[in-house]
Amino acid sequence: MPLTEAGIHAAALRLIDEDGVEALTMRKLATALDANPMSLYHHVPNKEAVLRGVTRMVGAQFRTVTLQDAPWQERIRLLATDFRTLAHRHPKLMAYSFSNQPDFIQADDPFWIALTAIVAAAGVPRSEVPQTAALMVAVVIGVLAAELNGSLHQWANLMPPGPGPEEDGAADAQSRSTDALPEGPDQDHMFRLVMDTLITGLESRLTRRTVNRTS
């Protein structure tokens, strides 16, 4: 089959899903495509261009929220959940993109279009929509990055300082906390908590704005 950009990006994604971004080379990619390595350069200039193309291809798979008549709070939860699902579908690529590709979200991406529309529907002034959306993206991506690299699980298992072993019930409490460590926290629950916090914060800000405007 003749080489195409789409075919190169699809093969690169398969290799990244298997072995990670660091293991991807133009030579390995050519082998996977049964092609001469030099022939790849007629379609993509280098590995970085391949990674940008793969990221854009995966971003285009994002499912746009269609609940136009639902409350904005429900729409933004669904949007974030869908984005999280996509991140966990290609964790190695997305972890790399979160840390190394600040431009992986573009103005014409389905995710950004949907997010800014929801933020505007919530009542955020048009001039503040990009900043508000950007902050929400930063929080969600930070949480997802911590999920994908295992940091969130580790941090959530850091028990706060408690009563000394000489105090009543301390030994039992320590035993219960130790028994719980292998399972770790429910990351689905933690993600819902993050979204609840973001939504509550935006609701509070919009309420204060309304009160200040009418007072």
C-alpha positions in Angstrom: 0.0 0.0 0.0 1.3 3.5 -0.7 2.4 5.6 2.2 0.1 8.4 3.4 0.3 10.8 6.3 -2.8 9.2 7.8 -1.3 5.7 7.6 1.9 6.9 9.1 0.1 8.5 12.0 -2.0 5.4 12.6 1.0 3.1 12.7 2.8 5.5 15.0 -0.1 5.5 17.4 -0.1 1.7 17.5 3.6 1.7 18.4 3.2 4.4 21.0 0.3 2.6 22.6 2.5 -0.5 22.9 5.9 0.9 23.9 5.5 4.6 24.6 6.6 7.8 22.9 10.3 7.4 23.9 10.6 4.1 22.1 9.2 5.5 18.8 11.8 6.0 16.1 11.5 6.7 12.4 13.2 3.4 11.7 10.8 1.4 13.9 7.9 3.2 12.2 9.3 2.4 8.8 9.6 -1.3 9.8 6.0 -1.3 11.0 4.9 0.1 7.7 7.2 -2.3 5.7 8.7 0.8 4.1 12.2 2.3 3.5 12.9 4.7 6.4 13.9 7.5 3.9 10.5 7.2 2.2 8.8 8.4 5.4 10.5 11.8 5.0 8.5 12.5 1.8 5.4 12.7 4.1 6.7 13.8 7.5 9.9 15.8 8.2 10.8 14.2 11.6 9.5 12.4 14.7 8.2 15.6 16.3 6.0 16.2 13.2 4.7 12.6 13.5 3.8 13.2 17.2 1.9 16.4 16.4 0.0 14.6 13.7 -0.8 11.6 15.9 -2.0 13.9 18.7 -4.2 15.8 16.3 -5.6 12.5 15.0 -6.4 11.3 18.5 -7.9 14.7 19.3 -10.3 14.4 16.4 -11.7 11.2 17.9 -13.1 13.2 20.8 -16.9 12.8 21.1 -18.6 16.2 21.2 -21.2 16.6 23.9 -24.6 16.8 22.3 -26.8 17.6 25.4 -27.5 21.1 24.3 -30.7 21.4 26.4 -29.1 20.0 29.6 -27.8 22.3 32.4 -24.3 23.5 31.8 -23.1 21.7 34.9 -24.2 18.3 33.4 -22.7 19.2 30.0 -19.3 20.1 31.5 -19.2 16.9 33.6 -19.9 14.8 30.5 -17.4 16.8 28.4 -14.6 16.2 31.0 -15.5 12.6 31.4 -15.3 12.0 27.7 -11.9 13.8 27.6 -10.7 11.5 30.5 -11.9 8.4 28.6 -9.9 9.5 25.6 -6.8 10.1 27.7 -7.1 6.6 29.2 -7.6 5.1 25.8 -4.1 6.3 24.7 -2.4 7.0 28.1 1.2 7.0 26.8 0.5 9.5 24.1 -1.7 11.7 26.2 0.8 11.8 29.1 3.5 12.9 26.7 1.2 15.5 25.1 0.2 17.0 28.5 3.8 17.5 29.4 5.5 18.3 26.1 2.9 19.7 23.6 1.4 22.9 25.0 -0.3 23.5 21.6 -2.0 20.1 21.5 -5.3 21.8 22.0 -6.2 24.2 19.2 -9.0 26.6 18.7 -10.7 24.3 16.2 -10.5 21.1 18.3 -14.0 19.6 19.1 -13.1 19.6 22.9 -12.2 23.3 23.0 -15.2 24.3 20.9 -17.6 22.4 23.2 -15.9 23.7 26.3 -16.0 27.3 25.4 -19.7 27.0 24.3 -20.6 25.5 27.7 -18.6 28.1 29.6 -20.5 30.8 27.7 -23.8 29.1 28.3 -23.0 29.2 32.1 -23.1 33.0 31.9 -19.4 33.8 31.8 -18.9 37.1 29.9 -17.6 36.5 26.3 -14.4 38.4 27.0 -13.6 36.0 29.9 -14.6 32.7 28.3 -11.1 31.8 27.0 -9.4 32.5 30.3 -12.0 30.6 32.3 -11.9 27.6 29.9 -8.1 27.6 29.9 -8.0 27.4 33.7 -10.5 24.5 33.7 -8.4 22.7 31.1 -5.3 23.2 33.2 -6.9 21.7 36.2 -8.4 18.7 34.4 -5.2 18.0 32.5 -3.2 18.3 35.7 -5.4 15.7 37.4 -5.3 13.4 34.3 -1.6 13.6 34.1 -1.3 12.6 37.8 -3.7 9.7 37.1 -1.7 8.5 34.1 1.7 8.6 35.8 0.5 7.2 39.1 1.1 10.3 41.2 -2.5 10.7 42.1 -2.7 7.2 43.5 0.5 7.7 45.5 -0.5 11.1 46.9 -4.0 9.9 47.9 -2.4 7.1 49.9 -0.3 9.6 52.0 -2.0 9.3 55.4 -2.1 12.5 57.4 -0.4 12.6 60.8 -2.7 10.9 63.3 -2.8 10.0 67.0 0.2 8.3 68.5 0.0 4.5 69.0 -0.5 5.0 72.8 -3.9 6.6 72.2 -7.0 4.5 72.2 -8.1 3.2 68.8 -4.9 4.3 67.0 -3.7 0.8 66.4 -7.0 -0.2 64.9 -7.1 2.9 62.7 -3.5 2.2 61.5 -4.5 -1.4 60.7 -7.5 -0.2 58.7 -5.5 2.4 56.7 -2.8 -0.2 56.0 -5.3 -2.7 54.8 -6.8 -0.2 52.4 -3.5 0.8 50.7 -3.4 -2.0 48.1 -6.7 -0.9 46.7 -6.0 2.8 46.8 -8.6 5.5 46.3 -11.4 5.4 43.7 -10.0 7.6 41.0 -13.4 7.8 39.4 -14.7 9.3 42.6 -11.7 11.6 42.8 -12.3 12.9 39.3 -16.0 13.6 40.1 -14.8 15.5 43.2 -12.5 17.6 41.0 -15.4 18.4 38.7 -17.7 19.2 41.5 -15.1 21.6 42.9 -14.6 23.4 39.6 -18.4 23.7 39.0 -19.1 24.9 42.5 -16.3 27.5 42.2 -17.7 28.8 38.9 -21.2 28.9 40.2 -20.0 30.9 43.2 -18.2 33.3 41.0 -21.2 33.8 38.7 -23.4 34.3 41.7 -21.1 37.0 43.2 -21.0 38.7 39.9 -24.8 38.8 39.7 -25.1 40.1 43.3 -22.5 42.8 42.7 -24.3 43.9 39.5 -27.7 44.3 41.3 -26.4 45.9 44.5 
